[in-house]
Amino acid sequence: MATIAPHAPEPEMAADPLDVSRAELYRDDTWHAPFREIRAKGGIHRTEHSDFGAFWSIASYKHLVHVESLPDLYSSEAGGITIADFKEGVDVKMPMFIAMDRPKHTGQRRTVAPAFTPSEMVRMTEDVRRRTAEILDELPVGQGFDWVDRVSIELTTQMLAILFDFPWEERRKLTFWSDWAGDIELVKNDELRQQRLMHMFECGAYFKNLWDSKIGKDPTPDLISMMIHSDAMSEMDPHEFIGNLILLIVGGNDTTRNSMTAYAYGLNQFPDERAKLEADPSLIPNAVQEVIRWQTPLSHMRRTATQDTELDGHRIRAGDKVALWYVSANRDETVFENADAIQVDRANARRHLAFGHGIHRCVGARLAELQIAILLEEMAKRRLRVNVTGDPVRVAACFVHGYRSLPVELSRY
C-alpha cells in the first residue's frame, strides 16, 4: 500500500540583516551598523520581506534629498507617511496635510504656518523661558529623577496646551494620545490597532468640543482658531480633523521632547563636548542643531512611487514603498565628519535633515529649536549639569526615535 509523504514545511524566509524596520534595532540602539552598511553599498537597499512588507530604504543624504525634491514622483498621499500600511476593515483613514500632495497640502500647511512665524517665536519666547525656568527650579539637585517625565514631556506638553488653547489641568492627555498615535508597531496586532482607533476618536471628540466653543468667536492665536478661520481647513470632515490634530500633536510633542532628552543623554556620552558648551554658552544655537541631528527624533518618512522610475541604477516601480531614513542620512559620513559623535561646534550642523526637506519640511521647526535653545540657556544660567545614572529606556519602533525614560541626577559646575 502506498504511503503519502508528509507535507513538507514551508521554507522559512531568511531574515534580511539590512531590514532596518526591526523594532529591536531602535530599542537596543543597534541601528547604526546596518545603516552604515547600506550607505557603504551606495545608500539604497530593497528589503523584500519585513513585518511591514517590501520597501526601499533610502539611507544616504544625497539620495534622500533627491527623493524629497520630487514630491509628485514620490507621493506622500498615495500610501501615507510610515511604512506601516493601511488595513481595510481595521483602520480608518484620517487624512493629514503632511500625508497630502499638492495642492491640498499647500493650502492646509499655509493655514497653520502663521503659528510658527519668526514674529510668533518672538512673542512666545518670554513665556517659554518663564515656564522652563519654573520647571528647572523645581528639580532636585543631587537626587535621582526621570528626565523624560519631569523635563522633556512636561515642557513639550505645556507648549502643546498653549498652542491648542487646551485645558491646562488635562494637558497630559496630549502626551497619551501622541504616544498611541506615533507607535507604528501597533499595526502588527489587530486588537491594539482597535485600541489606538478608540483613543484617536476620543482625541477627536475632545477637540470637537474645543472647536465648537470657538465657533463664532473672534480669531485667537491658537491652532484651533486658525483652522476655523481658514478656507482650507474650516470644513474638514471628522476623520481629516482627527488626522491633522494627530499630526500637530505628534509633531509638536515627540520631536521636541526626544531632542531635549538627547541633550541630556548625548552630552553625557561626550563629556569633552559638554565641557566645551559649559565654557562657552555662545555655542548653544549650534549645539541645538547638532543635538537634533545626532538624535533625529523621527527615524523615517515614507513616500510611494507614482510611476516607474530609476534611482541611481535601481528600478523603482509604481506603487513601491520608499522609506526615507533621516536617522541614517544624518549620520552620512560624506556630509558629517565623525558623524556618530556630538560636536557642539560642528560647522555644518544646520545641514541636518531631522526636520525633513522640501515641501514637507517640518512646519514647527522654529518652535522646536526655540524650546530646546531656551532649555540649554536656562540650564547654563543655573550652571546645571545632567548626569545620567542608568540606561535609558528607548522607544521600540522604527518611526518615533526616542526615549521612554532616562534616570539622571543634577549637579552644578
Disulfide bonds with the S-S distance in Angstrom:
none
